[in-house]
Amino acid sequence: MTQQVKVINRSDNRLPEYQTPQSAGMDVRADLDAPVVIAPMKRVMIPTGLYVELPDGYEMQVRPRSGLAAKHGVTVLNTPGTIDADYRGEIKVILVNLSDEPFTVQPGERIAQLVVARYTRIEWSECDSLSQSERGEGGFGSTDTK
């Protein structure tokens, strides 16, 4: 299934694209005039030159590229970043360098993935109790003890 999404591309890069037939995410590229160095434990906001108009009921998630994380310790800081359907500004990616070596982002380099997903809006229903479940109040790490 495909969904049409309006996009303005003000970069010199091609539009984000899926790398394989069953990829969920599209690689997005850095829209830079010159390389940008990210020092260890520092963050930088990288422009993409892309502006989108998502259909109502959809969001775009900005996620890390596993290769950058595994090879260089560079990831998306606010992962997943959310682009709401009513946002019309430029998509920017906040990269953080968690390694102990400087990392250079090259113009046109693939820096993140974009995943478009449907979402459901909710209405809260305040109550005094919740139904029981097998897990109950077991939180962080609780399923490792079974």
C-alpha positions in Angstrom: 0.0 0.0 0.0 1.3 3.5 -0.8 0.2 6.9 0.3 0.9 10.1 -1.6 2.8 12.8 0.4 3.5 16.3 -0.9 7.1 17.3 -0.6 9.2 20.3 -1.5 12.9 19.5 -2.0 15.1 22.6 -1.6 18.3 20.6 -1.5 20.5 19.3 -4.3 19.9 15.7 -3.0 17.4 13.3 -4.5 14.3 12.6 -2.5 14.5 10.1 0.4 14.1 6.5 -0.9 13.7 3.0 0.3 16.8 0.9 0.0 15.1 -2.4 -0.4 11.6 -3.5 -1.5 10.5 -4.2 2.1 12.3 -1.3 3.9 10.0 0.6 6.4 12.3 3.6 6.4 13.6 5.9 3.7 17.2 7.3 4.0 17.3 11.1 4.2 20.4 13.1 3.3 22.2 16.1 4.8 21.6 19.3 3.0 25.0 21.0 3.6 27.2 23.3 1.7 30.3 22.0 3.5 31.2 19.2 5.9 30.1 19.5 9.5 32.2 18.0 12.3 30.4 16.7 15.4 32.8 16.6 18.3 32.6 13.7 20.8 29.5 14.0 23.1 28.2 17.0 21.1 25.0 17.4 19.1 24.3 19.3 15.8 21.1 20.0 14.0 21.5 19.0 10.3 19.1 20.4 7.7 17.6 18.2 5.0 16.1 20.8 2.7 12.8 18.9 2.8 9.4 20.2 3.6 6.4 17.9 3.7 2.6 18.0 3.9 1.5 14.7 5.6 -2.1 13.6 5.3 -4.3 13.9 8.4 -3.9 10.9 10.6 -0.2 10.3 9.7 3.1 11.2 11.3 6.7 11.0 10.1 9.3 9.5 12.5 12.9 10.5 12.2 15.0 7.5 13.3 18.7 6.7 13.4 20.6 4.8 10.7 22.0 1.6 12.3 25.2 1.8 10.3 26.1 5.3 11.7 25.3 4.1 15.2 27.2 0.8 15.0 30.3 2.1 13.1 30.6 5.6 14.5 28.5 6.0 17.6 26.4 8.7 15.8 22.6 8.6 16.4 19.5 10.7 16.4 19.2 12.4 19.8 15.4 12.7 20.1 14.7 9.3 18.6 12.2 8.9 17.2 11.7 12.5 16.3 8.1 13.1 15.3 7.0 15.3 12.4 3.3 16.1 12.9 0.8 16.4 10.0 0.4 20.1 10.5 4.1 21.0 10.5 5.3 22.8 7.4 8.9 23.8 8.3 12.1 22.2 7.2 12.8 18.7 8.4 16.0 18.8 10.5 17.8 16.0 12.2 19.5 16.3 15.6 22.6 14.1 15.5 24.7 13.3 18.5 28.1 11.8 18.6 28.3 9.4 21.4 31.8 8.2 20.5 35.2 9.5 21.6 36.2 10.5 18.1 35.0 13.5 16.0 32.6 12.6 13.2 32.3 14.5 10.0 28.9 14.7 8.3 29.5 15.1 4.5 27.1 17.0 2.2 24.6 14.6 0.8 25.4 11.9 3.4 22.6 9.6 4.5 22.0 10.7 8.1 18.7 9.2 9.3 15.6 7.3 8.3 12.1 8.6 7.8 9.2 6.3 8.6 5.6 7.4 7.8 3.0 5.8 10.0 -0.7 6.1 10.8 -1.7 7.1 14.3 -4.8 7.1 16.4 -5.8 10.0 18.6 -7.3 9.1 21.9 -9.7 10.6 24.5 -8.9 10.0 28.2 -11.5 8.1 30.2 -10.7 8.8 33.9 -11.5 6.0 36.3 -10.6 4.7 39.7 -9.2 1.3 38.7 -7.8 -0.6 35.8 -8.5 -4.2 34.8 -6.0 -6.9 35.9 -3.4 -8.3 33.6 -0.8 -11.1 33.8 2.0 -8.6 33.9 0.3 -6.3 36.4 2.6 -3.5 37.7 5.9 -5.2 36.6 8.0 -2.5 35.0 11.5 -2.2 33.6 13.2 -5.6 33.4 10.3 -7.4 35.0 9.8 -9.9 32.1 13.4 -11.0 32.4 12.6 -12.7 35.8 10.2 -15.2 34.3 
